[in-house]
């Protein structure tokens, strides 16, 4: 036992030394004078945190049709002033459409730049060209009216002046809408082996070509439309109405042209609705709508909605002045759907086969003649900016 005392003593001595050291250290730290240096702050104090870094500004590409403005420079200045008046937006990227490129190439370039928003300022043709490229992407589109018809803007209840339209595009909310898609037979004589497949009843995936920044139409036989497409009298009116007349009397120019072409010949056609059996018609015009409101507040398709995933079709079949008068009174008086000379269908796709070539128009632009045309819907394939406060879960790229 006595042999263990030295060990015990050594242990006790060591504990005593450790205790004294701890006491001295704590006393020294707690009794620093007023001249002692403060403790060094945590390293993060010297660095800017993520919360302190301002978010990057958003970019908008504005595609402007210069033919719609008497003073193009003033239009550029208005766009720039309006955009920069909104917090969080950087200098806008402004480009102009040309006769050779109505908006395809400019829209592709905007996507390549990674902008947050693309706005089209012009008529229905400019809007349609830009929408063709943006369809199926996550980039929202602003519709800024500056033309004669502006039918899509009217159907969406958007402002009809540039500054207010830009305000909505920059501060509004996202809305997913349907896009109509037209595929024309490449050979109006139908002698080609590339004819439209009559048994096809699913949506055709468009060749949007967003990676190509050239001005060429990404698929010459495929065309997007937002409002309405048609063939027969409908397209003949669009083809015959001059730019001078539209500039002089506005949408009434279409009415005047229609009156002159009213009594033209009807044509034989066969309709296949959603891949079903052919339905024979003798029609004066066939209209396929994504939305139903026409210029002047006329509603041709009362049930049409821009986001219902459905196309509304009207085959108009009157003969003579009396027949047309009955149709006009029915539509203008808003007497509902039923009329013996208005055959209506609702579908996701319709294949129209004709005995003779007919002009085809989309959103007011004639795109050629064809004997076989397929109209399809791409449900909620385009994001547009509409009026209303933006909710956090509605903003998509804006969050």
KEKE-3310 file (N, C-alpha, C; in steps of 0.2 Angstrom, whole numbers, plus 5000, padded with zeros to 4 digits):
npx = (5004:5010:5018:5010:5007:5016:5012:4999:5000:5007:4997:4987:4995:4996:4983:4981:4989:4983:4971:4974:4979:4968:4960:4968:4968:4954:4952:4960:4954:4942:4945:4949:4954:4948:4955:4958:4958:4944:4935:4938:4927:4915:4920:4911:4905:4913:4910:4899:4883:4871:4859:4861:4865:4859:4845:4847:4843:4829:4827:4819:4814:4809:4800:4796:4785:4789:4781:4769:4770:4771:4782:4795:4807:4802:4793:4803:4808:4798:4795:4807:4807:4795:4798:4810:4804:4799:4803:4817:4819:4829:4838:4829:4829:4828:4821:4817:4804:4805:4801:4806:4807:4795:4796:4800:4814:4819:4812:4818:4831:4830:4826:4838:4846:4842:4832:4819:4806:4797:4791:4779:4776:4764:4753:4741:4748:4762:4761:4757:4768:4779:4773:4773:4786:4788:4780:4777:4788:4796:4796:4788:4776:4772:4758:4756:4746:4746:4740:4727:4717:4720:4715:4718:4722:4711:4702:4708:4706:4715:4725:4724:4734:4751:4759:4751:4749:4762:4764:4756:4762:4774:4770:4759:4751:4755:4747:4742:4739:4729:4736:4733:4736:4741:4743:4748:4745:4759:4758:4747:4740:4740:4748:4760:4770:4770:4758:4746:4742:4727:4723:4729:4726:4732:4740:4752:4769:4776:4789:4798:4810:4819:4833:4838:4842:4839:4829:4820:4804:4801:4795:4789:4776:4769:4760:4757:4742:4733:4720:4710:4708:4705:4697:4692:4679:4682:4696:4698:4693:4703:4714:4710:4708:4716:4731:4731:4717:4714:4722:4715:4701:4701:4695:4683:4687:4688:4674:4669:4676:4671:4658:4659:4663:4654:4645:4651:4656:4651:4660:4665:4668:4676:4675:4685:4683:4692:4698:4688:4674:4673:4664:4653:4651:4645:4651:4653:4663:4675:4678:4690:4692:4701:4698:4683:4678:4676:4682:4674:4666:4659:4653:4657:4659:4652:4655:4669:4684:4700:4708:4704:4707:4702:4696:4685:4674:4666:4656:4651:4637:4628:4617:4616:4609:4598:4601:4613:4609:4601:4610:4619:4610:4607:4620:4624:4613:4616:4610:4612:4618:4612:4608:4602:4611:4624:4635:4641:4656:4666:4682:4698:4706:4705:4703:4703:4697:4697:4689:4694:4708:4708:4710:4720:4719:4727:4725:4722:4731:4735:4741:4743:4737:4728:4723:4721:4720:4726:4720:4724:4725:4736:4736:4736:4749:4756:4763:4756:4756:4744:4731:4731:4736:4751:4753:4764:4766:4762:4771:4781:4796:4798:4799)
npy = (4994:5006:5008:5013:5026:5036:5037:5041:5053:5060:5060:5068:5080:5083:5086:5097:5106:5107:5112:5125:5131:5132:5140:5152:5155:5158:5169:5178:5180:5185:5197:5207:5223:5239:5243:5232:5222:5219:5204:5195:5196:5184:5175:5177:5189:5198:5196:5198:5192:5180:5185:5199:5202:5210:5205:5199:5209:5208:5204:5210:5206:5215:5214:5223:5229:5240:5246:5249:5261:5279:5286:5279:5280:5287:5277:5267:5274:5276:5263:5260:5269:5265:5252:5254:5261:5253:5244:5233:5229:5227:5237:5236:5224:5229:5225:5225:5220:5213:5214:5202:5194:5192:5190:5178:5175:5185:5182:5169:5173:5180:5170:5163:5173:5171:5178:5185:5188:5190:5202:5206:5219:5224:5220:5206:5197:5199:5195:5182:5176:5178:5170:5158:5153:5154:5145:5130:5133:5139:5153:5167:5177:5194:5203:5216:5227:5234:5236:5232:5222:5215:5204:5194:5201:5207:5197:5192:5203:5213:5229:5241:5250:5255:5258:5254:5241:5236:5238:5229:5217:5217:5218:5209:5194:5176:5166:5151:5147:5139:5134:5135:5124:5123:5112:5111:5102:5098:5098:5105:5098:5085:5075:5071:5060:5064:5067:5072:5062:5053:5046:5050:5056:5063:5076:5086:5087:5102:5109:5120:5126:5133:5135:5140:5155:5162:5170:5163:5154:5141:5129:5127:5122:5121:5130:5141:5147:5159:5165:5163:5152:5149:5144:5147:5159:5166:5167:5173:5185:5191:5190:5199:5212:5227:5234:5248:5251:5246:5254:5266:5264:5255:5241:5240:5239:5225:5221:5228:5222:5209:5210:5212:5200:5191:5182:5172:5156:5141:5127:5109:5099:5088:5083:5077:5073:5073:5061:5053:5046:5053:5068:5075:5091:5105:5120:5138:5144:5139:5140:5139:5140:5146:5155:5165:5178:5191:5205:5221:5216:5205:5189:5174:5161:5156:5147:5145:5145:5151:5142:5129:5118:5114:5115:5126:5124:5130:5127:5136:5138:5145:5150:5163:5180:5180:5169:5172:5184:5179:5171:5182:5190:5180:5178:5191:5195:5186:5174:5161:5144:5136:5135:5132:5134:5135:5124:5116:5111:5103:5100:5091:5090:5092:5087:5093:5090:5095:5097:5105:5117:5129:5145:5148:5155:5162:5169:5181:5182:5177:5161:5153:5141:5126:5109:5100:5101:5101:5105:5107:5107:5113:5110:5123:5128:5139:5153:5167:5185:5192:5203:5208:5204:5197:5181:5172:5158:5159:5165:5159:5160:5172:5172)
npz = (5000:5004:4994:4984:4987:4982:4969:4970:4976:4966:4956:4963:4964:4950:4947:4955:4949:4936:4940:4945:4934:4925:4933:4933:4919:4917:4925:4919:4907:4910:4916:4908:4904:4900:4889:4882:4867:4857:4854:4839:4826:4819:4804:4794:4796:4789:4776:4762:4763:4755:4756:4756:4743:4729:4719:4702:4688:4678:4660:4646:4629:4616:4602:4588:4576:4563:4553:4559:4565:4564:4569:4572:4580:4591:4595:4600:4610:4619:4622:4629:4640:4646:4651:4659:4669:4678:4692:4694:4681:4667:4654:4639:4626:4610:4595:4577:4566:4549:4531:4526:4537:4548:4562:4567:4567:4576:4588:4590:4592:4604:4613:4613:4619:4632:4639:4650:4646:4632:4621:4609:4598:4587:4574:4572:4564:4567:4581:4579:4573:4582:4593:4587:4588:4602:4607:4617:4625:4640:4641:4644:4635:4630:4623:4613:4607:4590:4578:4565:4568:4580:4587:4596:4608:4611:4614:4625:4634:4635:4636:4623:4619:4618:4629:4640:4637:4638:4652:4658:4653:4660:4673:4676:4676:4673:4660:4654:4637:4624:4608:4591:4577:4561:4547:4531:4516:4506:4492:4482:4472:4477:4472:4478:4488:4501:4507:4519:4532:4532:4543:4554:4570:4581:4589:4579:4582:4582:4572:4579:4580:4588:4591:4579:4573:4562:4549:4543:4540:4552:4548:4533:4530:4541:4553:4566:4575:4584:4586:4575:4560:4543:4528:4511:4508:4519:4519:4506:4508:4517:4508:4498:4504:4506:4512:4512:4513:4525:4533:4531:4534:4544:4553:4546:4533:4530:4531:4520:4509:4511:4508:4494:4490:4493:4486:4480:4473:4481:4489:4488:4501:4513:4530:4543:4559:4573:4569:4564:4554:4537:4534:4523:4515:4508:4506:4510:4517:4529:4546:4559:4576:4589:4599:4601:4598:4586:4576:4580:4591:4587:4590:4585:4588:4602:4612:4613:4620:4626:4632:4634:4627:4616:4599:4590:4577:4562:4549:4536:4526:4517:4504:4491:4493:4503:4511:4516:4523:4533:4541:4545:4553:4563:4569:4573:4582:4592:4594:4599:4596:4586:4569:4553:4543:4548:4553:4566:4575:4588:4593:4594:4583:4566:4549:4534:4518:4501:4485:4476:4475:4489:4496:4511:4527:4542:4557:4550:4540:4524:4519:4508:4495:4496:4496:4505:4522:4539:4555:4571:4589:4602:4618:4630:4627:4626:4635:4641:4645:4656:4662:4680:4697:4700:4707:4718:4715:4702:4693:4687:4678:4684:4697)
capx = (5000:5014:5021:5005:5006:5019:5008:4993:5003:5008:4991:4984:4999:4995:4976:4981:4992:4978:4965:4977:4980:4961:4958:4971:4965:4947:4953:4963:4950:4936:4947:4952:4953:4944:4959:4959:4955:4938:4936:4938:4920:4915:4923:4905:4903:4916:4908:4892:4879:4867:4853:4863:4866:4853:4844:4849:4838:4826:4827:4814:4815:4803:4800:4792:4784:4790:4776:4763:4771:4773:4788:4798:4811:4798:4791:4808:4809:4792:4797:4813:4805:4790:4802:4814:4800:4797:4809:4819:4819:4835:4837:4826:4832:4823:4822:4812:4803:4806:4797:4808:4807:4790:4796:4803:4821:4820:4810:4823:4837:4828:4827:4845:4849:4840:4828:4814:4800:4797:4785:4777:4772:4762:4747:4740:4753:4768:4760:4757:4775:4783:4770:4775:4793:4788:4775:4781:4794:4794:4797:4781:4775:4768:4755:4756:4743:4748:4738:4720:4713:4722:4710:4720:4722:4704:4699:4711:4704:4721:4724:4725:4739:4757:4762:4747:4751:4769:4763:4753:4767:4779:4768:4753:4752:4755:4741:4743:4733:4730:4739:4731:4742:4739:4748:4745:4748:4764:4756:4739:4737:4740:4752:4766:4770:4770:4752:4744:4740:4720:4721:4732:4722:4735:4743:4758:4774:4779:4796:4798:4817:4821:4840:4840:4841:4838:4822:4816:4799:4804:4792:4785:4770:4766:4759:4753:4738:4730:4713:4706:4710:4699:4698:4686:4677:4686:4703:4697:4692:4709:4718:4708:4708:4722:4734:4728:4710:4714:4725:4711:4695:4702:4692:4678:4689:4686:4667:4668:4678:4667:4652:4660:4665:4649:4641:4655:4654:4653:4665:4663:4673:4675:4678:4686:4683:4696:4700:4682:4672:4672:4657:4652:4648:4645:4652:4656:4669:4675:4682:4692:4693:4704:4693:4677:4676:4679:4682:4668:4662:4655:4655:4655:4659:4650:4658:4676:4689:4707:4712:4699:4710:4697:4695:4678:4674:4660:4656:4645:4634:4622:4616:4612:4608:4594:4604:4618:4606:4599:4616:4621:4605:4608:4626:4624:4608:4618:4604:4614:4622:4609:4606:4603:4617:4630:4636:4647:4659:4671:4687:4705:4709:4700:4706:4698:4699:4693:4689:4698:4711:4706:4715:4720:4722:4728:4725:4722:4737:4734:4747:4743:4731:4729:4717:4720:4723:4724:4720:4725:4726:4741:4733:4740:4756:4759:4762:4755:4755:4738:4730:4730:4741:4755:4755:4771:4766:4760:4775:4786:4802:4798:4801)
capy = (5000:5012:5009:5017:5033:5041:5038:5045:5060:5063:5062:5074:5086:5085:5089:5103:5111:5109:5117:5132:5134:5134:5146:5158:5157:5161:5175:5183:5182:5189:5203:5211:5230:5243:5244:5226:5222:5215:5198:5195:5194:5178:5177:5178:5196:5202:5194:5199:5186:5179:5189:5205:5203:5212:5200:5201:5212:5204:5206:5209:5207:5218:5214:5229:5230:5247:5248:5251:5268:5285:5288:5273:5282:5288:5270:5264:5278:5274:5256:5260:5273:5261:5247:5256:5264:5247:5242:5226:5227:5230:5240:5231:5223:5230:5223:5226:5215:5215:5210:5195:5191:5195:5189:5171:5176:5189:5178:5164:5177:5182:5164:5162:5177:5169:5184:5183:5189:5192:5206:5207:5225:5224:5217:5199:5193:5199:5191:5175:5174:5177:5165:5151:5151:5153:5139:5125:5135:5142:5160:5171:5182:5199:5204:5223:5228:5240:5234:5233:5218:5214:5200:5190:5205:5209:5191:5192:5209:5217:5236:5242:5255:5252:5259:5250:5234:5234:5238:5222:5212:5218:5217:5205:5187:5171:5162:5146:5147:5135:5136:5131:5122:5121:5108:5111:5097:5102:5098:5106:5093:5079:5070:5070:5055:5067:5069:5071:5055:5054:5042:5053:5060:5066:5083:5086:5091:5107:5111:5127:5128:5139:5136:5143:5162:5165:5173:5158:5150:5135:5124:5131:5119:5121:5137:5142:5153:5160:5167:5159:5150:5148:5144:5149:5166:5169:5168:5177:5192:5193:5191:5205:5218:5230:5238:5255:5251:5245:5260:5271:5263:5250:5234:5240:5237:5218:5221:5230:5217:5203:5212:5211:5193:5187:5178:5168:5149:5136:5121:5103:5097:5082:5084:5071:5076:5069:5055:5050:5046:5059:5071:5079:5097:5110:5126:5144:5145:5135:5144:5135:5145:5145:5159:5166:5185:5194:5212:5224:5213:5200:5182:5169:5154:5157:5142:5145:5147:5150:5137:5123:5112:5112:5120:5126:5124:5132:5127:5141:5135:5148:5152:5169:5185:5179:5164:5176:5188:5175:5170:5188:5191:5175:5179:5198:5195:5182:5169:5154:5140:5132:5138:5127:5136:5135:5117:5117:5105:5105:5094:5093:5090:5091:5086:5096:5088:5099:5095:5110:5121:5135:5149:5147:5161:5161:5176:5187:5182:5171:5157:5149:5137:5119:5104:5096:5105:5098:5110:5104:5111:5111:5113:5127:5127:5146:5157:5174:5189:5195:5208:5205:5204:5190:5177:5169:5152:5160:5169:5155:5163:5179:5171)
capz = (5000:5004:4987:4980:4989:4978:4963:4972:4977:4959:4953:4966:4962:4943:4947:4958:4944:4931:4942:4946:4927:4923:4937:4930:4912:4917:4928:4915:4901:4913:4919:4903:4905:4895:4883:4879:4860:4857:4851:4832:4824:4815:4798:4789:4796:4784:4769:4760:4762:4749:4757:4754:4736:4725:4713:4695:4684:4672:4654:4641:4622:4612:4594:4586:4569:4562:4549:4563:4568:4560:4571:4574:4585:4596:4598:4603:4616:4623:4625:4634:4645:4650:4654:4664:4674:4682:4696:4693:4674:4664:4648:4635:4620:4605:4588:4572:4561:4542:4526:4525:4544:4552:4569:4569:4569:4582:4594:4592:4595:4611:4617:4614:4624:4639:4642:4655:4643:4625:4619:4602:4597:4580:4572:4573:4560:4571:4587:4578:4571:4588:4596:4584:4591:4609:4609:4620:4629:4647:4641:4643:4629:4630:4617:4613:4600:4586:4571:4564:4571:4587:4590:4602:4613:4612:4617:4632:4637:4636:4634:4616:4618:4619:4636:4645:4636:4641:4659:4659:4652:4665:4680:4676:4678:4667:4658:4648:4633:4618:4601:4585:4573:4554:4543:4524:4511:4502:4485:4481:4467:4480:4469:4482:4493:4508:4509:4526:4534:4534:4549:4560:4574:4586:4588:4576:4585:4578:4571:4581:4578:4593:4591:4573:4574:4555:4549:4539:4543:4554:4545:4529:4529:4548:4555:4573:4575:4591:4585:4570:4554:4539:4521:4507:4508:4525:4517:4501:4511:4519:4503:4494:4508:4505:4518:4511:4515:4532:4536:4530:4538:4550:4552:4542:4527:4529:4529:4513:4505:4512:4504:4487:4488:4497:4482:4476:4472:4486:4487:4491:4506:4518:4536:4547:4566:4578:4565:4563:4547:4533:4534:4517:4516:4502:4511:4507:4521:4535:4551:4564:4580:4596:4603:4597:4597:4580:4577:4581:4596:4585:4593:4580:4592:4609:4617:4612:4626:4623:4636:4635:4624:4610:4593:4588:4570:4559:4542:4534:4520:4514:4496:4490:4498:4508:4515:4520:4528:4539:4545:4548:4559:4568:4573:4576:4587:4597:4595:4601:4592:4581:4563:4548:4538:4552:4555:4571:4578:4593:4592:4595:4577:4560:4543:4528:4511:4496:4478:4472:4480:4492:4500:4518:4531:4549:4560:4545:4535:4519:4519:4502:4494:4498:4495:4511:4528:4546:4560:4578:4595:4607:4624:4635:4625:4626:4641:4639:4651:4656:4668:4686:4701:4699:4713:4718:4711:4695:4690:4683:4677:4687:4704)
cpx = (5004:5017:5016:5005:5010:5015:5002:4995:5004:5002:4987:4988:4997:4988:4976:4984:4987:4973:4968:4977:4973:4959:4961:4969:4959:4948:4955:4958:4944:4938:4950:4950:4949:4948:4961:4955:4949:4939:4935:4931:4921:4917:4917:4903:4907:4914:4900:4888:4874:4861:4855:4864:4860:4852:4845:4842:4835:4826:4821:4816:4809:4804:4794:4791:4784:4785:4770:4764:4774:4780:4791:4803:4807:4795:4796:4809:4804:4793:4802:4811:4800:4794:4806:4810:4798:4804:4811:4820:4825:4833:4834:4830:4827:4825:4816:4810:4804:4801:4799:4807:4801:4790:4799:4810:4823:4818:4815:4829:4836:4828:4834:4849:4847:4835:4822:4807:4801:4790:4784:4773:4770:4755:4746:4745:4760:4767:4760:4764:4779:4780:4772:4782:4792:4784:4779:4787:4791:4795:4790:4781:4770:4765:4753:4752:4745:4746:4730:4716:4714:4717:4712:4720:4715:4700:4702:4709:4710:4721:4726:4730:4745:4760:4758:4749:4757:4768:4760:4758:4772:4777:4762:4755:4752:4749:4743:4737:4735:4733:4736:4736:4739:4745:4745:4749:4753:4763:4749:4736:4737:4743:4758:4764:4770:4764:4750:4740:4732:4719:4724:4727:4725:4738:4750:4763:4777:4786:4797:4805:4820:4829:4842:4838:4840:4831:4818:4810:4802:4801:4787:4777:4766:4766:4755:4748:4735:4723:4709:4710:4704:4701:4691:4685:4681:4693:4703:4697:4699:4714:4716:4708:4715:4725:4732:4721:4710:4717:4720:4704:4695:4698:4686:4680:4687:4679:4666:4670:4674:4661:4653:4661:4659:4646:4645:4653:4656:4657:4663:4669:4671:4679:4679:4688:4687:4697:4694:4680:4671:4665:4657:4649:4649:4645:4654:4662:4669:4680:4684:4695:4697:4700:4688:4675:4680:4679:4675:4663:4658:4657:4652:4655:4658:4654:4666:4679:4696:4711:4708:4702:4706:4697:4688:4678:4667:4660:4650:4643:4628:4622:4613:4612:4604:4597:4609:4615:4603:4605:4618:4617:4606:4614:4626:4619:4610:4612:4606:4618:4618:4606:4607:4609:4624:4631:4642:4649:4664:4675:4694:4709:4704:4704:4701:4701:4694:4694:4693:4702:4708:4711:4714:4722:4722:4729:4725:4727:4735:4741:4747:4737:4733:4722:4716:4724:4721:4725:4720:4726:4732:4739:4738:4748:4760:4758:4761:4754:4748:4737:4729:4736:4745:4756:4761:4771:4764:4765:4780:4793:4803:4800:4808)
cpy = (5006:5013:5013:5024:5038:5042:5042:5052:5063:5065:5068:5080:5088:5088:5096:5108:5112:5113:5124:5135:5136:5140:5153:5160:5160:5168:5180:5185:5186:5196:5208:5218:5233:5244:5237:5226:5217:5209:5199:5193:5187:5180:5179:5186:5200:5201:5196:5192:5186:5184:5197:5207:5204:5206:5203:5204:5208:5208:5205:5210:5210:5218:5218:5229:5237:5250:5251:5258:5273:5287:5282:5274:5283:5282:5267:5268:5277:5267:5256:5264:5269:5256:5249:5260:5259:5244:5234:5224:5231:5234:5235:5230:5224:5228:5224:5220:5218:5212:5203:5191:5194:5194:5183:5172:5180:5186:5172:5167:5178:5176:5162:5166:5176:5174:5181:5184:5192:5196:5207:5213:5225:5222:5209:5195:5193:5195:5184:5172:5173:5171:5158:5149:5150:5147:5133:5126:5138:5149:5163:5176:5188:5201:5212:5225:5235:5239:5235:5229:5217:5209:5196:5194:5207:5203:5190:5198:5213:5224:5236:5248:5252:5252:5254:5243:5232:5234:5231:5217:5212:5216:5212:5198:5182:5168:5158:5146:5141:5138:5132:5130:5120:5117:5108:5105:5101:5102:5099:5101:5086:5073:5068:5064:5057:5069:5068:5065:5056:5050:5045:5057:5063:5072:5082:5090:5096:5108:5118:5130:5134:5140:5139:5151:5166:5167:5168:5155:5143:5129:5127:5128:5119:5128:5137:5148:5153:5162:5162:5157:5149:5147:5145:5156:5169:5171:5173:5184:5195:5194:5197:5212:5221:5234:5245:5256:5250:5251:5266:5270:5258:5244:5234:5238:5229:5217:5223:5225:5211:5204:5210:5204:5188:5181:5173:5160:5145:5130:5115:5101:5091:5083:5078:5074:5071:5061:5050:5049:5052:5061:5076:5085:5101:5117:5132:5146:5141:5139:5139:5140:5142:5149:5162:5173:5188:5202:5215:5221:5208:5193:5177:5162:5156:5153:5142:5148:5146:5145:5131:5117:5110:5117:5120:5127:5126:5131:5131:5139:5138:5149:5158:5174:5184:5174:5168:5181:5185:5173:5176:5190:5187:5177:5186:5198:5190:5177:5162:5151:5138:5137:5133:5128:5136:5128:5118:5111:5108:5099:5096:5093:5089:5091:5088:5094:5092:5096:5099:5115:5127:5139:5148:5153:5159:5168:5182:5187:5176:5168:5153:5146:5130:5115:5100:5100:5102:5104:5106:5109:5108:5114:5117:5127:5134:5150:5164:5178:5193:5200:5204:5204:5197:5187:5174:5162:5152:5163:5165:5158:5169:5178:5172)
cpz = (5000:4998:4982:4981:4984:4971:4964:4973:4970:4956:4956:4964:4955:4943:4950:4953:4939:4933:4943:4939:4924:4926:4934:4923:4912:4920:4923:4909:4904:4915:4915:4904:4899:4889:4880:4872:4860:4853:4843:4830:4820:4808:4793:4790:4791:4777:4768:4759:4756:4749:4755:4747:4732:4720:4706:4692:4679:4666:4649:4634:4619:4605:4591:4578:4567:4557:4552:4566:4564:4562:4575:4580:4591:4599:4602:4610:4621:4626:4631:4640:4650:4654:4660:4670:4680:4686:4694:4686:4671:4657:4643:4629:4614:4598:4583:4567:4554:4537:4525:4532:4548:4560:4571:4571:4575:4588:4595:4595:4603:4616:4618:4619:4631:4642:4646:4651:4636:4623:4612:4601:4589:4580:4574:4570:4564:4577:4585:4576:4577:4592:4594:4587:4598:4611:4611:4624:4636:4647:4640:4638:4631:4624:4618:4607:4597:4579:4571:4568:4578:4591:4596:4608:4616:4616:4624:4636:4639:4633:4627:4614:4621:4626:4641:4644:4639:4649:4661:4658:4657:4672:4681:4678:4672:4666:4653:4644:4627:4612:4596:4580:4566:4550:4536:4520:4507:4495:4484:4476:4470:4476:4473:4487:4500:4510:4516:4527:4536:4541:4555:4564:4580:4584:4584:4580:4581:4578:4572:4579:4582:4593:4584:4574:4567:4555:4545:4543:4545:4550:4540:4528:4536:4550:4562:4571:4582:4591:4581:4564:4550:4532:4517:4507:4514:4522:4511:4503:4513:4514:4499:4498:4508:4511:4518:4514:4523:4536:4536:4534:4543:4548:4548:4535:4525:4528:4522:4508:4505:4508:4496:4485:4491:4492:4477:4476:4479:4484:4491:4495:4510:4524:4540:4554:4570:4575:4564:4555:4544:4533:4528:4518:4509:4506:4507:4511:4527:4540:4557:4570:4587:4601:4598:4595:4591:4581:4577:4586:4594:4588:4588:4583:4599:4614:4617:4618:4624:4627:4638:4631:4618:4605:4591:4580:4567:4552:4540:4527:4517:4507:4495:4495:4504:4513:4519:4525:4534:4544:4549:4554:4564:4573:4576:4582:4593:4599:4597:4595:4586:4575:4558:4543:4542:4555:4560:4574:4583:4593:4594:4588:4571:4554:4537:4522:4506:4489:4474:4477:4483:4496:4507:4522:4538:4552:4556:4540:4530:4518:4512:4500:4495:4496:4501:4517:4534:4551:4567:4583:4599:4613:4628:4633:4625:4632:4639:4646:4651:4662:4674:4690:4700:4706:4712:4714:4704:4690:4686:4684:4681:4694:4705)
residu = (UNK:UNK:UNK:UNK:UNK:UNK:UNK:UNK:UNK:UNK:UNK:UNK:UNK:UNK:UNK:UNK:UNK:UNK:UNK:UNK:UNK:UNK:UNK:UNK:UNK:UNK:UNK:UNK:UNK:UNK:UNK:UNK:UNK:UNK:UNK:UNK:UNK:UNK:UNK:UNK:UNK:UNK:UNK:UNK:UNK:UNK:UNK:UNK:UNK:UNK:UNK:UNK:UNK:UNK:UNK:UNK:UNK:UNK:UNK:UNK:UNK:UNK:UNK:UNK:UNK:UNK:UNK:UNK:UNK:UNK:UNK:UNK:UNK:UNK:UNK:UNK:UNK:UNK:UNK:UNK:UNK:UNK:UNK:UNK:UNK:UNK:UNK:UNK:UNK:UNK:UNK:UNK:UNK:UNK:UNK:UNK:UNK:UNK:UNK:UNK:UNK:UNK:UNK:UNK:UNK:UNK:UNK:UNK:UNK:UNK:UNK:UNK:UNK:UNK:UNK:UNK:UNK:UNK:UNK:UNK:UNK:UNK:UNK:UNK:UNK:UNK:UNK:UNK:UNK:UNK:UNK:UNK:UNK:UNK:UNK:UNK:UNK:UNK:UNK:UNK:UNK:UNK:UNK:UNK:UNK:UNK:UNK:UNK:UNK:UNK:UNK:UNK:UNK:UNK:UNK:UNK:UNK:UNK:UNK:UNK:UNK:UNK:UNK:UNK:UNK:UNK:UNK:UNK:UNK:UNK:UNK:UNK:UNK:UNK:UNK:UNK:UNK:UNK:UNK:UNK:UNK:UNK:UNK:UNK:UNK:UNK:UNK:UNK:UNK:UNK:UNK:UNK:UNK:UNK:UNK:UNK:UNK:UNK:UNK:UNK:UNK:UNK:UNK:UNK:UNK:UNK:UNK:UNK:UNK:UNK:UNK:UNK:UNK:UNK:UNK:UNK:UNK:UNK:UNK:UNK:UNK:UNK:UNK:UNK:UNK:UNK:UNK:UNK:UNK:UNK:UNK:UNK:UNK:UNK:UNK:UNK:UNK:UNK:UNK:UNK:UNK:UNK:UNK:UNK:UNK:UNK:UNK:UNK:UNK:UNK:UNK:UNK:UNK:UNK:UNK:UNK:UNK:UNK:UNK:UNK:UNK:UNK:UNK:UNK:UNK:UNK:UNK:UNK:UNK:UNK:UNK:UNK:UNK:UNK:UNK:UNK:UNK:UNK:UNK:UNK:UNK:UNK:UNK:UNK:UNK:UNK:UNK:UNK:UNK:UNK:UNK:UNK:UNK:UNK:UNK:UNK:UNK:UNK:UNK:UNK:UNK:UNK:UNK:UNK:UNK:UNK:UNK:UNK:UNK:UNK:UNK:UNK:UNK:UNK:UNK:UNK:UNK:UNK:UNK:UNK:UNK:UNK:UNK:UNK:UNK:UNK:UNK:UNK:UNK:UNK:UNK:UNK:UNK:UNK:UNK:UNK:UNK:UNK:UNK:UNK:UNK:UNK:UNK:UNK:UNK:UNK:UNK:UNK:UNK:UNK:UNK:UNK:UNK:UNK:UNK:UNK:UNK:UNK:UNK:UNK:UNK:UNK:UNK:UNK:UNK:UNK:UNK:UNK:UNK:UNK:UNK:UNK:UNK:UNK:UNK:UNK:UNK:UNK:UNK:UNK:UNK:UNK:UNK:UNK:UNK:UNK:UNK:UNK:UNK:UNK:UNK:UNK:UNK:UNK:UNK:UNK:UNK:UNK:UNK)
# end
